[in-house]
Amino acid sequence: MAGIRNIVAKGREILEVDFSNCKDAKMIDVLMDARKLLINGKKKQLVLALFNEKNFLTPKFMEHFRSDQREEAIAVIERQAIVGFNEVKRQIINGYNIIYNRNMQMFDTKEEAIDFLLNS
């Protein structure tokens, strides 16, 4: 189910941002809501983003992803993991990581992503 929630794993809080089954406009809404929570929380945060095969990284979504409070949100992200990307989406994010000097890691399962967030 799309939306944002806090989960706790091994005593650590993780902000789970679920884009599953969202279309472009809803993805942008979820993204902006997550950024507001991150910025207003004013503390370092682990972030887990969930996608699936019904999501598309449209130019409109990527425009918001690259701008709209990006720097403020990045400042409070301790570590970020992504689940549910196919090879094309992985390449888009790999390019983003290189261009913007980011280190978003991509995983096949939620369990692998959580393990990375907690143990890196």
C-alpha positions as CSV (number, residue, x, y, z in Angstrom):
1,M,0.0,0.0,0.0
2,A,1.5,3.3,-1.0
3,G,2.4,5.8,1.6
4,I,4.9,6.6,4.4
5,R,5.4,4.9,7.7
6,N,8.0,4.4,10.3
7,I,9.1,0.8,10.9
8,V,11.4,-0.4,13.7
9,A,14.0,-3.2,13.1
10,K,16.6,-4.2,15.6
11,G,15.7,-1.1,17.7
12,R,16.4,1.3,14.8
13,E,13.7,3.4,13.2
14,I,13.5,3.3,9.4
15,L,11.3,5.7,7.3
16,E,9.6,3.4,4.7
17,V,8.4,5.3,1.6
18,D,6.2,3.0,-0.4
19,F,5.6,4.0,-4.0
20,S,4.1,0.5,-4.9
21,N,1.3,0.7,-7.5
22,C,1.4,4.5,-7.7
23,K,1.1,6.5,-10.8
24,D,3.1,9.6,-11.5
25,A,1.0,12.2,-9.5
26,K,0.7,9.9,-6.4
27,M,4.4,9.1,-6.6
28,I,5.2,12.9,-6.5
29,D,2.8,13.4,-3.6
30,V,4.4,10.5,-1.6
31,L,7.9,11.9,-2.4
32,M,7.1,15.4,-1.2
33,D,5.4,14.1,1.9
34,A,8.5,12.0,2.7
35,R,10.8,15.0,2.2
36,K,8.7,17.1,4.5
37,L,8.8,14.4,7.2
38,L,12.6,14.1,6.8
39,I,13.3,17.8,6.9
40,N,10.9,18.5,9.8
41,G,12.3,15.6,11.8
42,K,15.7,17.3,11.8
43,K,17.6,14.1,12.6
44,K,19.6,11.6,10.6
45,Q,17.2,9.0,9.2
46,L,17.5,5.6,7.5
47,V,15.2,5.5,4.4
48,L,13.7,2.5,2.6
49,A,12.0,3.2,-0.7
50,L,9.7,0.5,-2.1
51,F,8.8,0.3,-5.8
52,N,7.3,-2.4,-8.1
53,E,6.8,-3.1,-11.8
54,K,3.8,-0.7,-11.9
55,N,6.0,2.3,-11.2
56,F,7.6,4.4,-13.9
57,L,10.4,7.0,-13.3
58,T,8.8,9.6,-15.6
59,P,10.5,12.8,-16.5
60,K,8.0,14.7,-14.3
61,F,8.8,12.5,-11.3
62,M,12.5,12.7,-11.8
63,E,12.3,16.5,-12.1
64,H,10.7,16.6,-8.6
65,F,13.2,14.0,-7.4
66,R,16.1,16.1,-8.5
67,S,14.8,19.4,-7.2
68,D,12.1,20.4,-4.7
69,Q,13.8,20.3,-1.3
70,R,16.3,17.7,-2.4
71,E,19.3,19.1,-0.6
72,E,17.4,19.7,2.6
73,A,16.2,16.0,2.6
74,I,19.7,14.6,1.6
75,A,21.2,16.4,4.6
76,V,19.2,14.3,7.0
77,I,19.4,10.9,5.2
78,E,21.9,8.7,6.9
79,R,21.5,5.8,4.5
80,Q,19.0,5.0,1.7
81,A,18.0,1.7,0.2
82,I,15.6,1.0,-2.7
83,V,13.7,-2.2,-3.4
84,G,11.8,-3.2,-6.6
85,F,13.7,-1.7,-9.5
86,N,14.2,-3.5,-12.7
87,E,17.4,-3.1,-14.7
88,V,16.4,0.1,-16.5
89,K,15.4,1.8,-13.3
90,R,18.6,0.7,-11.7
91,Q,20.6,2.3,-14.5
92,I,18.7,5.5,-14.1
93,I,19.5,5.6,-10.3
94,N,23.1,4.6,-11.0
95,G,23.4,7.6,-13.3
96,Y,21.8,9.8,-10.7
97,N,24.2,8.5,-8.0
98,I,27.2,9.4,-10.2
99,I,26.0,12.8,-11.3
100,Y,24.8,13.9,-7.9
101,N,27.4,12.1,-5.8
102,R,24.8,10.0,-4.0
103,N,24.9,6.4,-2.8
104,M,21.4,5.0,-3.0
105,Q,21.7,1.2,-2.9
106,M,19.3,-1.1,-4.7
107,F,18.2,-4.5,-3.5
108,D,16.0,-7.3,-4.7
109,T,14.2,-7.9,-1.4
110,K,13.1,-5.7,1.5
111,E,15.0,-8.0,3.9
112,E,18.3,-7.3,2.1
113,A,17.6,-3.6,2.1
114,I,16.9,-3.5,5.8
115,D,20.0,-5.5,6.5
116,F,22.1,-3.0,4.6
117,L,20.5,0.0,6.4
118,L,21.1,-1.5,9.8
119,N,24.5,-3.0,9.3
120,S,26.5,-0.7,7.0
